[in-house]
Amino acid sequence: MSSSRTQKRQTPAKSGRGRPRSPETREKILKVAYEMLNEVGFMDLTIEGVAARAEVGKPTIYRRWKSKTALAMDAFLEAVAPEITFPDTGSIKDDFKEQMHKIVKLMNSSRGEVLANVIGCGQAEGELLSVYRDKWLTPRRDDAKRIFQRGVERGELRSDIDAEIAIDALYSPLFYRLLLKHQPLTDQFVDDLVNLVIDGLGT
């Protein structure tokens, strides 16, 4: 057997292209993107700006997110999603009150302005609105539906309620006040709203 054939056999196989994706790099990019989203808003956020501040190349970002919109929403959700989970208090009223208090706290912070900015810009940016619905709105509504089902199983709610309408009745007023700012967002407002809606759905 020739030496060249032996050398060919002994040559190790090439590894896959590119470097492995680092969780630390992803976290750094998301942190920077969220900071810049707070500073400049969605419209003025750029991949170039995020890459420069995070000290990574643009290809590093595009390997993980196909667009600025996808990056912005992931950055926002990474920061806020853990803070607005539902508790299980044993009472559907208290479950909604505690979770909606968390949302009001978020809306009254600088992150509320980011959320309002995302919703506002989404009216002219179809992809942003679509990503917002898929990654923020739909998962939150699915969580709320599970809480309603839990209330039905406990006998706290009627079994014939329309969860979609009930969710709109509970949460739409929060976004109405966030966007129009005609009235403050307070815990007392949440408590009165939950009492009004849930009492109307009771057995």
C-alpha positions as CSV (number, residue, x, y, z in Angstrom):
1,M,0.0,0.0,0.0
2,S,1.4,3.4,-0.9
3,S,2.4,5.9,1.8
4,S,0.0,8.5,0.3
5,R,-3.0,6.2,0.7
6,T,-1.9,5.4,4.3
7,Q,-1.6,9.1,5.0
8,K,-5.1,9.7,3.6
9,R,-6.6,7.1,5.8
10,Q,-4.9,8.5,8.9
11,T,-6.1,12.1,8.2
12,P,-8.8,12.9,10.8
13,A,-12.2,14.0,9.6
14,K,-12.8,17.7,9.5
15,S,-15.1,19.0,12.1
16,G,-18.3,21.0,11.3
17,R,-18.0,24.5,10.0
18,G,-17.9,27.4,12.3
19,R,-17.3,27.8,16.0
20,P,-19.7,26.2,18.6
21,R,-22.3,28.7,19.8
22,S,-21.5,30.0,23.2
23,P,-24.3,30.5,25.8
24,E,-22.3,33.4,27.3
25,T,-22.1,35.1,23.9
26,R,-25.9,34.7,23.4
27,E,-26.6,36.2,26.9
28,K,-24.2,39.1,26.3
29,I,-25.9,39.9,22.9
30,L,-29.4,39.8,24.5
31,K,-28.3,42.0,27.4
32,V,-26.8,44.6,25.1
33,A,-29.8,44.5,22.8
34,Y,-32.2,45.0,25.7
35,E,-30.1,47.9,27.0
36,M,-30.2,49.6,23.6
37,L,-33.9,48.9,23.2
38,N,-34.5,50.8,26.4
39,E,-32.1,53.6,25.2
40,V,-33.1,54.2,21.6
41,G,-36.3,52.2,21.0
42,F,-37.1,49.6,18.4
43,M,-36.9,51.8,15.3
44,D,-33.4,53.1,16.0
45,L,-32.1,49.8,17.2
46,T,-29.6,48.3,14.8
47,I,-27.7,45.0,14.5
48,E,-24.5,47.0,13.8
49,G,-25.0,48.9,17.1
50,V,-25.6,45.8,19.1
51,A,-22.6,44.0,17.5
52,A,-20.3,46.9,18.3
53,R,-21.3,47.3,21.9
54,A,-21.3,43.5,22.5
55,E,-17.9,43.3,20.8
56,V,-19.0,40.6,18.3
57,G,-19.3,40.4,14.6
58,K,-22.6,40.9,12.8
59,P,-22.4,37.3,11.5
60,T,-22.4,36.1,15.1
61,I,-25.7,37.8,15.7
62,Y,-27.3,36.7,12.4
63,R,-26.4,33.1,13.1
64,R,-28.7,33.2,16.0
65,W,-31.4,35.7,14.9
66,K,-32.5,36.2,11.3
67,S,-33.5,39.8,11.9
68,K,-33.5,42.8,14.2
69,T,-37.1,42.1,15.1
70,A,-36.3,38.5,16.3
71,L,-33.4,39.8,18.3
72,A,-35.4,42.6,19.9
73,M,-38.3,40.4,21.0
74,D,-36.0,37.7,22.4
75,A,-34.1,40.4,24.3
76,F,-37.3,41.8,25.8
77,L,-38.7,38.4,26.7
78,E,-35.5,37.2,28.2
79,A,-35.6,40.2,30.6
80,V,-39.3,40.2,31.6
81,A,-40.8,36.7,31.1
82,P,-39.6,35.2,34.4
83,E,-41.2,38.1,36.3
84,I,-44.8,37.7,35.1
85,T,-45.4,34.0,35.6
86,F,-48.7,32.8,37.3
87,P,-48.7,31.7,40.9
88,D,-51.0,28.9,42.2
89,T,-52.6,30.4,45.3
90,G,-55.6,28.1,45.4
91,S,-57.9,31.0,44.3
92,I,-58.3,32.0,40.7
93,K,-58.9,35.6,41.8
94,D,-55.7,35.7,43.7
95,D,-53.8,34.0,40.9
96,F,-54.9,36.7,38.4
97,K,-54.4,39.5,40.9
98,E,-50.8,38.5,41.7
99,Q,-49.9,38.0,38.1
100,M,-51.5,41.2,36.9
101,H,-49.8,43.1,39.7
102,K,-46.5,41.9,38.2
103,I,-47.5,43.1,34.8
104,V,-48.6,46.6,36.1
105,K,-45.2,46.8,37.9
106,L,-43.5,46.1,34.6
107,M,-45.7,48.6,32.7
108,N,-44.9,51.3,35.2
109,S,-41.2,50.8,34.7
110,S,-39.0,51.7,31.8
111,R,-39.8,48.3,30.4
112,G,-43.4,49.4,30.0
113,E,-42.2,52.1,27.6
114,V,-40.3,49.4,25.6
115,L,-43.5,47.3,25.4
116,A,-45.5,50.3,24.3
117,N,-42.9,51.2,21.7
118,V,-43.0,47.6,20.4
119,I,-46.8,47.7,20.1
120,G,-46.7,51.1,18.5
121,C,-44.0,50.3,16.0
122,G,-45.7,47.1,15.2
123,Q,-48.5,49.0,13.5
124,A,-46.2,49.9,10.7
125,E,-43.8,46.9,11.0
126,G,-45.7,43.7,10.2
127,E,-42.9,41.4,11.2
128,L,-42.6,43.0,14.6
129,L,-46.3,42.6,15.3
130,S,-46.3,39.0,14.2
131,V,-43.3,38.2,16.4
132,Y,-44.9,40.0,19.3
133,R,-48.1,37.9,18.9
134,D,-46.2,34.7,18.6
135,K,-43.7,35.1,21.3
136,W,-45.4,37.4,23.8
137,L,-49.2,37.5,23.4
138,T,-50.0,33.9,22.5
139,P,-47.9,32.2,25.3
140,R,-49.3,34.7,27.9
141,R,-52.9,33.9,26.7
142,D,-52.2,30.2,26.8
143,D,-51.1,30.5,30.4
144,A,-54.2,32.5,31.3
145,K,-56.4,29.8,29.7
146,R,-54.8,27.2,31.9
147,I,-55.7,29.3,34.9
148,F,-59.3,29.6,33.8
149,Q,-59.5,25.8,33.3
150,R,-58.1,25.4,36.8
151,G,-60.8,27.6,38.1
152,V,-63.5,25.5,36.3
153,E,-62.1,22.3,37.8
154,R,-62.2,23.8,41.3
155,G,-65.7,24.9,40.8
156,E,-64.9,28.6,41.1
157,L,-66.1,29.3,37.5
158,R,-68.8,28.2,35.2
159,S,-67.9,25.6,32.7
160,D,-69.4,27.5,29.8
161,I,-67.2,30.6,29.9
162,D,-65.4,31.8,26.8
163,A,-61.8,32.1,27.9
164,E,-60.8,34.2,24.9
165,I,-63.3,36.9,25.8
166,A,-62.6,36.7,29.5
167,I,-58.8,37.2,28.8
168,D,-59.6,40.3,26.7
169,A,-61.9,41.6,29.5
170,L,-59.1,41.3,32.1
171,Y,-56.0,42.4,30.2
172,S,-57.2,44.8,27.5
173,P,-57.8,47.6,30.1
174,L,-54.1,47.3,31.2
175,F,-52.8,47.9,27.7
176,Y,-55.4,50.6,27.1
177,R,-54.0,52.6,30.0
178,L,-50.4,51.8,29.1
179,L,-50.8,53.2,25.6
180,L,-53.2,56.1,26.2
181,K,-52.1,57.0,29.7
182,H,-55.5,58.5,30.4
183,Q,-55.6,56.9,33.9
184,P,-52.9,55.4,36.1
185,L,-52.1,51.7,36.3
186,T,-52.4,50.7,40.0
187,D,-52.8,47.6,42.0
188,Q,-56.2,48.9,43.2
189,F,-57.3,49.1,39.6
190,V,-56.2,45.5,39.0
191,D,-58.0,44.3,42.1
192,D,-61.2,46.0,41.1
193,L,-60.9,44.8,37.5
194,V,-60.3,41.2,38.6
195,N,-63.2,41.3,41.1
196,L,-65.5,42.7,38.4
197,V,-64.6,40.1,35.7
198,I,-64.3,37.0,37.8
199,D,-67.4,37.7,39.8
200,G,-69.3,37.8,36.5
201,L,-67.9,34.4,35.6
202,G,-68.6,32.7,38.9
203,T,-70.8,29.7,39.5
